[in-house]
């Protein structure tokens, strides 16, 4: 869903994005940077930010003098949670490689759970 929304947006260059963030710096509460798509010589970053002025008056009074928080995030596909390489473009275009790795991971986990469950019950049904 994020991919479809981002594909319809107009891209900004780095200087334009910095200008927007500088203009609203005093009102920024949280800034999140996500890798949307990466190419050999260019990376498109999605920037999401939350304003202090959007909070209710009580919470705004607590945070009005705080500096904004900055976070950079990379979504990791389920098959890469235990380490290893993966394509950072897996969310935006996926492709057959992502589908294949996901299929292998899901099949392996399913088989491991079934085998693990069978090992614990291997003595059932036997009489001694």
C-alpha positions in Angstrom: 0.0 0.0 0.0 2.8 2.5 0.9 4.5 1.6 -2.4 1.3 2.5 -4.4 0.9 5.8 -2.5 4.6 6.7 -2.9 4.6 6.0 -6.7 1.9 8.6 -7.1 3.9 11.4 -5.3 6.2 13.9 -6.8 9.8 13.4 -6.0 11.8 16.2 -4.3 15.5 16.7 -4.5 17.6 16.7 -1.3 17.8 20.5 -1.1 14.0 20.9 -1.4 13.4 18.3 1.3 15.9 20.0 3.7 14.3 23.4 3.1 10.9 22.0 4.1 12.3 20.4 7.2 14.3 23.5 8.2 11.2 25.7 7.8 9.2 23.5 10.1 12.0 22.5 12.4 10.6 24.2 15.5 7.3 22.3 15.2 8.8 18.8 14.3 8.3 16.1 17.0 9.4 13.0 15.1 11.1 12.5 11.7 11.2 9.0 10.2 13.3 8.1 7.1 12.5 5.0 5.1 14.3 3.6 2.1 11.6 3.5 -0.5 13.7 2.4 -3.6 17.4 2.2 -4.3 19.2 2.3 -7.6 22.9 2.0 -8.3 23.5 5.8 -8.1 20.4 7.1 -6.5 18.2 6.2 -3.4 14.7 7.5 -2.9 13.9 8.1 0.8 10.4 8.4 2.2 10.2 11.1 4.9 7.4 11.0 7.4 7.2 13.6 10.1 4.9 14.4 13.0 4.3 17.9 14.3 4.2 18.9 17.9 1.2 21.1 17.2 -0.9 18.1 16.3 -0.8 16.9 20.0 -3.3 18.0 22.6 -2.5 21.0 24.7 -1.3 19.1 27.8 1.2 16.9 25.9 2.3 19.9 23.8 3.2 21.8 26.9 5.6 18.9 27.9 7.3 18.6 24.5 7.3 22.1 23.1 11.0 22.7 23.9 12.3 19.3 22.9 14.4 18.7 19.9 12.9 16.6 17.2 13.7 12.9 17.2 15.2 11.4 14.0 14.9 7.7 13.0 16.1 5.9 9.9 14.3 2.6 9.3 14.8 -0.3 6.9 12.0 -2.9 6.6 13.5 -6.4 6.7 11.7 -9.3 5.0 10.8 -12.2 7.1 13.4 -14.5 5.5 16.2 -12.2 6.5 15.4 -11.8 10.2 18.1 -14.2 11.2 20.7 -12.3 9.2 21.9 -12.5 5.6 21.6 -10.4 2.6 18.4 -9.1 1.1 17.3 -6.6 -1.5 16.3 -3.3 0.0 13.8 -2.9 -2.8 11.8 -5.9 -1.7 8.8 -3.8 -0.5 8.6 -1.5 -3.5 8.9 -4.0 -6.3 9.6 -7.4 -4.7 10.0 -9.4 -7.8 10.4 -13.2 -8.3 13.4 -13.4 -6.0 11.5 -12.0 -3.0 8.5 -14.3 -3.8 10.8 -17.3 -4.1 12.7 -16.6 -0.8 9.4 -16.0 1.0 8.0 -19.3 -0.3 11.1 -21.2 0.8 11.1 -19.6 4.2 7.5 -20.3 4.9 7.8 -23.9 3.7 10.9 -24.5 5.9 9.2 -23.0 9.0 6.1 -25.0 8.4 8.0 -28.2 8.0 10.1 -27.5 11.1 7.0 -26.9 13.2 5.3 -30.1 12.0 8.4 -32.2 12.6 9.0 -30.6 16.0 5.4 -31.4 16.9 5.7 -35.0 15.7 8.9 -35.6 17.7 7.2 -34.7 21.0 4.2 -37.1 20.2 6.2 -40.0 18.8 5.5 -42.2 21.8 1.7 -41.9 21.6 -0.3 -44.9 20.6 2.3 -47.4 21.8 1.6 -49.8 24.6 4.3 -51.3 26.8 
